[in-house]
Amino acid sequence: MSAEVYRRRRIVAAAAAVLLVVLVAVGVVSAVAALVGPGEPAEEAAPEAVASAGPTSTEPFADFTPRPEKSSSASPGASASPSAAPAEECGAELAVRASTDRESYPQDLEPQLELTLENTGEDPCHVDAGTARMAFVVRSGEDTVFDSRHCQVGGEEQRVTLEPGREQVARLTWDRVRTLEGCAAGGEPALPGHYRLEVSLGERTGEPAAFVLEE
């Protein structure tokens, strides 16, 4: 054979060998892939990692630890406020007044006698306004017609604090019957005419109030 024919045969044999090697390689790769199976995407591992971090609570603040509150004694304003000073005993600023609910009373109406205490000062004061220290006295001229102390049994103390300009009123209904010292029986009905009411609290008295019992 000529040299040209021999060279051509060698080229064809080499190409066939290369093709055979490629086919064998492709077959091996396909066989391995079939055995291994399809690959898992990388993103699929993320949820499993989150789930393995531990169970989550249904309470949004279950793991929240509040900051300790400051004690009220530590507040700078708590110790800065001064305590209120106790009220003193009422002195000359305590006014005592007598009054009645009407100026004139028909025969079928009983007078209501009133004793009013008023703090005329600028500061609160306290006083014993109990019945043990009160007196309601009705006079006609120099005649004592009614005195609440004649038949008073016992009596009580009542400490009250009066704010500046405030009043406290005590009321007593008079049945229009005369009273006697020691609450002796036999008191007679008071006659029609002009009367005056005098009131006192302890040693303090007020201006009398005039009224009329009608015929």
C-alpha positions, 0 to 999 in steps of 0.5 A: 500500500502506498504511504497515503493510504496507510496514513488515512487508516491510522487517522480513522483508527485513532478517531474511533478509539477516541470516540470509544473512550468518550462513549465509555466515560458518558456511560460511567457517569450516567450509571453513577448518577442513576445509583446516587439519585437526584441531588437535594437543593441547598435551600432545603436544609434551612427549615430543618436548621430553624426547627432544630433551634428549639420549640417556639412559645405561643406567648409573645413575651414568655421569655421577657424579663421585666426591668425591676421597678424602683422602690417608692422610697427611692423616689426623690419627690417622696421625701421632699413633700412635708407632712401636714401640720396638725390643726391647733385648738380653735381660739378667738377665731371660733364664732358662735351664733344662735338662730332659728329656722323661722322668725315667727311660729304659729301654735301648731309649729315647733321652733327649730333652735340652731347653734352655728360654729364658724372658723373665722381665722385663716388656718384650720382649727379643731374644737370639741363640739359635743353635746356635753358642752352645748347649751340651748336656752330660751328666755322671755325677759329674765324668765328662763323658759327652756334650758337643754341642760335641765333634762340632758342625760350624759352628753358626748364629746365630738372633736371636729376640725373646722377649715377656714370659713367653714361652719358646723350647725347643731339643731334642736327642736323645742316642743314649746314646753317649759323645763325645770331644774333637774328635769322636774315634771309639770312643765307647762306650755310656753305662752304666746309672746316674744322670746330669745334664744341664747346658745353657748359652747363651753364658755363661749357664747353668741349673740341671741336670736329673737323669735315669736310664738304666735297666739 
